[in-house]
């Protein structure tokens, strides 16, 4: 089921008398393709859960329209939208067994959707096998691990065969190992069912590992949309570059001067055709190449051996962060007795941002990001269509 959000805005009144209203989601426009798993990603307070609740119908948009396929569902109540919703805290019935928890939504179906008892039990068994719970059907939630309880919640959402599955930070209450296991299960279940799934998380690693596309949000506004690797490789602004990546990107104060890019007094790259200006320079940890004759000099602090890689901790007077972290191959020849370490920079791992608005400055060799490519294609298509219409009128 394709989901479309058109100019969706959600405004909450301020709790303080006379305070300005709070814009939780601002002019949100997005098309979610049928059968895809989409991650809504961003820090706390960015509007991602509010967006999910508007899709579910639990909250009504202040303005804008919401479509499931060709159906406008903006005014349709949640129970009639055909959605399955999984909450962060599982929300299972503690006095019911796993079977009874999964069965409960089917028992509440009415009218033409009502099912016979045998059909309901068959559906429950089918979904339980999908989430690998068939051996736990007579247990109660308190007798299960957090990961198993989360799978019960997913099964309960899936049993009605929803048109859209909504997951609100479903892994937040799990430990690291269970998080990894459960997110793999979510991805497997989504692929096997083919249900359009929207997954809300503040954890960029979770979103990037299982999503077909991610939507990065900040203060209720979409910052960038695209395939996870595409967004990581081509952030359109400083916020996106800093939000994605573990360890996080290294940010330096820099400048473009005379067609060259500088960090401090060191020229690190060519910037022909760009005006002189103050900039931020972001370098991914994996973008450093140790070289005794390298262009960038950092003050060496320590190293952390990680097996196949070595993490080098250093500092630089123009770094926006207290430390500069680089990840290099363990076979790199490094003089750890020196007070300084020099690097060359991989161009594909370095991004330059305007210091005033924090937008990305693109160079000729840069690959155009996904959403900008789409925009250019749409712009060309619209222009071509206009030319054809004009030619027809002249005839």
C-alpha positions in Angstrom: 0.0 0.0 0.0 1.5 3.3 -1.1 1.3 6.0 1.6 1.3 9.7 0.7 1.6 12.7 3.1 0.8 16.0 1.4 1.8 19.2 3.2 1.1 17.7 6.6 1.4 20.1 9.5 0.7 19.5 13.2 0.5 22.4 15.6 0.0 22.0 19.4 -1.1 24.8 21.7 1.5 26.0 24.1 0.9 24.9 27.7 2.0 28.3 28.9 -0.6 31.0 28.7 0.2 33.5 25.9 3.0 31.2 24.6 3.4 30.6 20.9 2.0 27.4 19.5 4.4 24.5 19.0 4.9 23.3 15.4 5.7 19.6 15.8 5.5 18.7 12.1 5.9 21.4 9.4 4.7 21.0 5.8 5.7 17.4 5.7 5.4 15.9 2.1 6.5 12.4 1.4 5.5 9.4 -0.8 6.2 6.0 0.7 6.3 3.3 -2.0 4.2 0.1 -1.7 5.9 -2.7 0.1 8.9 -0.8 1.4 10.3 -0.3 4.9 10.8 3.3 5.6 12.7 4.7 8.7 11.7 8.0 10.2 14.9 9.1 11.9 15.9 12.0 14.0 16.6 13.3 17.6 14.0 13.4 20.3 11.5 16.1 19.6 11.9 16.2 15.8 8.3 15.1 15.1 8.8 11.6 13.9 6.4 9.9 16.4 3.9 12.7 15.8 4.1 11.9 12.1 3.5 8.2 12.8 0.5 8.9 15.0 -1.0 11.1 12.2 -0.6 8.2 9.8 -2.3 5.9 12.3 -5.1 8.3 12.9 -4.4 8.7 16.6 -3.7 12.4 16.0 -5.3 14.6 13.4 -3.2 16.9 11.2 -3.7 20.7 11.7 -3.5 20.9 7.9 -2.6 18.7 4.9 -3.9 15.4 3.5 -3.0 11.8 4.0 -3.6 9.0 1.4 -3.4 5.2 1.5 -3.2 4.3 -2.1 -5.9 6.5 -3.8 -8.0 6.8 -0.7 -8.0 10.0 1.3 -7.9 8.8 4.9 -7.3 12.1 6.6 -10.7 12.1 8.3 -11.0 8.3 8.7 -10.7 7.0 12.3 -7.8 4.6 13.2 -9.8 1.4 13.4 -11.0 1.9 9.8 -7.6 2.7 8.2 -6.3 -0.9 8.2 -3.1 -0.2 10.2 -1.1 -2.3 12.6 0.6 -0.3 15.4 3.4 -1.5 17.6 4.3 0.6 20.6 7.7 1.1 22.3 6.4 -0.5 25.6 4.8 -3.6 23.9 1.3 -2.9 25.5 0.5 -6.5 25.9 -2.3 -7.8 28.1 -0.5 -9.4 31.1 -3.3 -11.7 32.1 -3.6 -13.2 28.6 -1.4 -15.9 27.0 0.5 -15.2 23.8 -2.3 -16.9 21.8 -5.0 -14.8 23.5 -3.0 -11.6 23.0 -2.6 -12.3 19.2 -6.2 -13.4 18.9 -7.7 -10.4 20.6 -7.8 -8.0 17.6 -9.6 -10.7 15.5 -12.3 -11.2 18.2 -13.2 -7.5 17.9 -13.8 -7.6 14.2 -17.4 -6.8 13.3 -19.7 -7.0 10.3 -18.4 -8.4 7.0 -14.8 -8.6 8.5 -15.9 -10.9 11.3 -14.2 -14.3 11.1 -15.2 -17.8 12.3 -13.4 -19.2 15.4 -11.5 -21.8 13.3 -10.4 -19.2 10.8 -9.2 -16.9 13.6 -7.2 -19.7 15.3 -5.7 -20.7 11.9 -4.7 -17.0 11.3 -3.1 -16.8 14.8 -1.0 -19.9 14.2 0.1 -18.7 10.8 1.3 -15.3 12.2 2.9 -17.0 15.3 5.0 -19.1 12.9 6.0 -16.0 11.0 7.4 -14.4 14.1 8.7 -17.8 15.4 6.5 -17.9 18.5 4.7 -21.2 17.8 6.3 -22.9 20.8 5.4 -20.2 23.3 1.6 -19.8 22.7 0.5 -20.8 26.2 3.0 -18.5 28.0 2.1 -15.2 29.5 4.1 -12.0 28.8 5.8 -12.1 32.2 7.3 -15.5 31.3 9.0 -14.2 28.2 12.1 -12.2 27.3 11.8 -8.6 26.1 12.6 -9.7 22.5 9.9 -12.4 22.6 7.4 -9.9 24.0 8.2 -7.5 21.2 7.5 -10.3 18.7 4.1 -10.9 20.3 3.3 -7.2 19.9 4.3 -7.4 16.2 2.2 -10.6 15.7 -0.8 -8.9 17.2 -0.3 -6.0 14.8 0.1 -8.3 11.8 -2.8 -10.7 12.6 -5.4 -8.4 11.0 -3.3 -8.3 7.8 -3.0 -4.5 7.9 -2.4 -2.3 4.9 0.3 -0.4 6.7 2.5 -1.5 9.7 3.7 1.2 12.1 6.5 0.7 14.5 7.1 3.4 17.2 10.7 2.9 18.5 10.0 -0.9 19.0 13.6 -1.7 20.1 14.3 1.0 22.7 13.6 -1.2 25.7 15.8 -4.1 24.6 19.5 -4.7 25.5 22.1 -4.4 22.7 22.1 -8.1 21.7 18.3 -8.3 21.7 18.1 -5.1 19.7 20.3 -6.6 17.0 18.4 -9.8 16.9 14.9 -8.2 16.9 15.7 -5.7 14.2 16.8 -8.5 11.9 13.5 -10.3 12.7 11.6 -7.1 11.8 13.3 -6.9 8.5 12.7 -10.6 7.8 9.0 -10.4 8.7 8.6 -7.2 6.5 10.2 -8.9 3.5 8.1 -12.1 3.9 4.8 -10.2 4.3 5.5 -7.3 1.8 3.5 -4.9 4.1 4.4 -1.3 3.8 6.2 -0.5 7.1 7.1 2.8 8.8 9.7 2.5 11.5 10.4 5.3 13.9 13.7 5.5 15.7 16.4 7.9 17.0 19.1 5.3 16.5 20.7 5.9 13.1 22.4 2.4 13.1 19.0 0.7 13.4 17.4 2.8 10.7 20.3 2.4 8.3 20.6 -1.4 8.8 17.0 -2.4 8.0 15.3 0.4 6.0 14.9 0.6 2.3 14.8 4.4 2.6 15.3 6.8 5.5 13.8 10.2 6.2 16.0 12.4 8.4 14.0 14.9 10.4 14.9 18.0 12.5 12.4 20.2 14.3 9.5 18.8 12.3 11.1 19.4 8.9 12.4 16.8 6.5 16.1 17.3 6.0 16.9 14.5 3.5 15.2 11.4 2.0 17.0 8.6 0.3 18.5 5.1 0.5 20.6 4.8 3.7 24.0 4.5 2.0 23.1 7.3 -0.3 22.2 9.7 2.5 25.4 8.7 4.4 27.6 9.2 1.4 25.9 12.5 0.3 24.5 14.5 3.2 22.9 17.7 2.0 23.7 19.7 5.2 25.8 19.7 8.3 23.0 18.3 10.5 22.6 15.2 8.4 26.3 14.6 8.2 26.6 14.8 12.0 23.6 12.7 12.8 24.6 9.7 10.6 27.7 7.8 11.3 29.4 5.9 14.2 31.9 7.2 15.2 30.5 10.6 14.3 32.0 12.8 11.5 34.9 15.1 12.4 34.0 18.8 11.8 36.7 21.5 11.3 36.5 25.2 10.9 37.9 26.0 7.5 37.8 28.4 4.6 37.8 28.7 0.9 40.4 31.2 -0.3 41.8 31.8 -3.8 40.2 28.6 -5.1 41.8 26.4 -2.4 40.3 24.7 0.7 42.1 25.3 4.0 42.0 24.0 7.5 44.1 26.5 9.5 47.1 27.4 7.3 47.2 24.0 5.6 45.8 23.6 2.1 43.9 20.3 2.0 42.1 20.4 -1.4 41.2 22.3 -4.5 38.1 24.5 -4.5 38.3 26.1 -8.0 35.2 28.1 -9.0 34.0 28.7 -5.4 33.9 32.2 -3.8 36.0 32.9 -0.8 34.1 32.1 2.4 34.2 30.6 5.9 33.1 27.0 5.9 32.7 23.9 8.0 34.6 20.8 6.7 33.3 17.4 7.7 35.6 14.3 7.4 34.3 10.8 8.1 36.6 8.8 10.4 37.3 6.4 7.6 38.3 9.3 5.3 41.8 9.7 6.7 44.9 8.2 5.0 48.1 8.2 7.1 50.9 9.7 5.1 54.2 11.3 6.5 53.8 13.9 3.8 50.1 14.4 4.2 48.4 17.7 3.9 46.6 17.8 7.3 48.6 17.7 10.6 47.0 16.7 13.8 48.4 16.3 17.3 48.6 12.6 18.3 47.0 11.6 21.6 46.4 7.8 21.6 45.4 4.8 19.6 42.8 2.1 20.1 43.5 -1.3 18.4 40.3 -2.9 17.1 41.7 -5.9 15.2 41.6 -5.2 11.5 41.4 -1.4 12.1 43.2 1.1 14.3 41.3 4.1 15.8 43.6 7.1 16.2 42.6 9.8 18.7 44.2 13.2 18.0 43.3 16.9 18.2 43.5 19.9 16.0 43.1 23.6 16.9 40.4 24.1 14.2 38.4 21.0 15.2 34.9 21.8 16.4 35.1 18.7 18.6 37.5 18.0 21.5 39.0 15.1 19.6 39.6 14.0 16.0 38.9 10.3 15.5 40.3 8.5 12.5 39.9 4.9 11.6 42.8 3.4 9.5 43.9 0.0 8.4 45.9 -1.9 11.0 48.6 -2.4 8.4 49.2 1.3 8.0 52.7 2.4 8.9 52.3 4.8 11.8 55.0 6.4 14.0 53.3 6.4 17.3 56.3 7.9 19.0 55.8 11.2 17.2 53.8 14.1 18.7 52.0 14.7 15.4 50.4 12.6 12.7 49.8 13.7 9.1 46.9 12.7 6.8 45.7 12.9 3.3 41.9 13.0 2.9 39.7 10.8 0.7 37.6 13.2 -1.3 34.5 11.0 -1.2 34.6 11.2 2.6 35.0 14.9 2.9 32.1 17.4 2.8 32.1 21.2 2.8 29.3 23.3 4.3 28.5 27.0 4.2 29.1 28.3 7.6 26.2 30.7 7.5 23.4 28.3 6.6 25.2 24.9 7.1 24.1 23.8 3.6 26.4 21.5 1.6 28.7 23.2 -1.0 28.9 20.8 -4.0 31.9 20.6 -6.2 32.0 19.3 -9.8 33.3 15.9 -8.8 30.6 15.4 -6.1 27.8 12.9 -6.8 24.4 14.6 -6.7 22.3 13.3 -3.8 19.3 11.1 -4.4 16.6 13.7 -3.6 18.3 16.4 -5.7 18.6 14.0 -8.6 14.9 13.3 -8.4 14.2 17.0 -8.3 16.3 17.7 -11.4 14.5 14.8 -13.2 11.1 16.2 -12.2 12.1 19.7 -13.2 13.3 18.5 -16.6 10.1 16.5 -17.1 7.9 19.5 -16.2 9.9 21.7 -18.5 9.7 19.2 -21.3 5.9 18.8 -20.8 5.5 22.6 -20.9 7.4 22.8 -24.2 5.3 20.0 -25.7 2.1 21.7 -24.6 3.3 25.0 -26.1 4.1 23.3 -29.4 0.7 21.7 -29.5 -1.0 25.0 -29.0 1.0 26.6 -31.8 -0.2 23.9 -34.1 
